[in-house]
Every structure is written in C-alpha cells, then in structure tokens.
Amino acid sequence: IRFVRLSGVSSLCTVISCINAVYGKQWYQRRVRGLTMIFLSLSLFLLVTMVTHGRRTCPDLDRSFQRCLDIGYQPEVIPGPCLTGDREPSERLVKQCRRIERGVVRRCGEEYRCSYEENEVVVKEGERAHIACHGGDRIAIQSANYGVGEECNDGGVFPLVRDLCDQRHHCKVETTTLGDDCPHVSNELIITYHCF
C-alpha cells in the first residue's frame, strides 16, 4: 500500500489504482489481457482433457478393468464370479480400479459381467480370420500377434486388429494385409477376444 498524490489530494489507493498511477493504464490493461489469455488457455486445455478422458470406449475400459482383475482387484459393483490375480493391490491402485469399474458400468451398461469366456482364433499366413459374437454381444480384442515364436512376433498388429474388430458384432482380418517380418517361415495370426 502506498500513498500517491493525485490532483493535489493525498489518498490511500488500492493496488490496481497504484499500478495505474505508477505505470499507466495501458500497461495494466496489457498485463490483465495477458493473464486472462493464459487463464482461458489453461481452462480450455483442462476441459478438453476431461472430455476426451471421459469418452473412453467400453472395450478400452474393459481392458483396463481386466488388468485390475489381473492384479487382484475385487470388484465392488460388477457381479461375479470374477477371476482375479492372487496379488494384493496397493491402496492407490484400488482407488484407480474403482474409478475404472464405475466407468465400465457407465459405458458398457448395467448388464456387464466380468465372467466371460475368452476365445482364441489361430490362422495361418495367407488365410482370413473370422471373429464373431452372437446374441447382440460385441467383440473386445484382448491380444493379437502375428509371427512365429519370440523372434518373429509382431505385437504391432494389435492396434490394427482392435481398430477392425472392437465393438463390432463380427469382423474379418486378412493376414495378407499384415506384412511379413519373417519371410523364411510360415507365420500365424493369433487373436484372443471375448464378447460383452
């Protein structure tokens, strides 16, 4: 707080009027505009982050939830039986898995069950993989590998297969479109999935 003599009158001025008196009104307005733009940019960034995070699809949440089950998380809302790992998850992981479980119920519906049958499709190089779920259920891809053994195992096909099949009732995957990292051997496409 500082005393400034304005028009011959001594007065106690607020911080804003002191800045106006010392630096001028235009300087103050430029600073306020700059701070306002920074605030608006941060607000927009947070809003976009929250919206995109909230739009995770059912298969994405399902995969996250299956990882929670694998580390030993016991579901609180989704009815079982649920196959869970034998580890004891930390308190932080339990909180995170609770949020994922609520997201699964919201995105996948109240009828979601964690007891499911995992299916596997194995096709040779040059063949076509057919994946289907019946009774109105949809496909959730768990894994996809193309190759033979550890040396020629291309896990990079997983995003491609997921884009082709996730949330569909049926799909086809052509092995001829997956490339050939090991041309000297006969490759196999192995896809695991379940229906929800």
Salt bridges, closest charged atoms under 4 A:
ASP60 OD1 - ARG63 NH2 2.85
ASP62 OD2 - HIS194 NE2 2.78
GLU76 OE2 - ARG98 NE 2.78
ASP166 OD2 - ARG63 NH2 3.10
GLU174 OE2 - ARG128 NE 2.48
GLU188 OE2 - LYS124 NZ 3.13
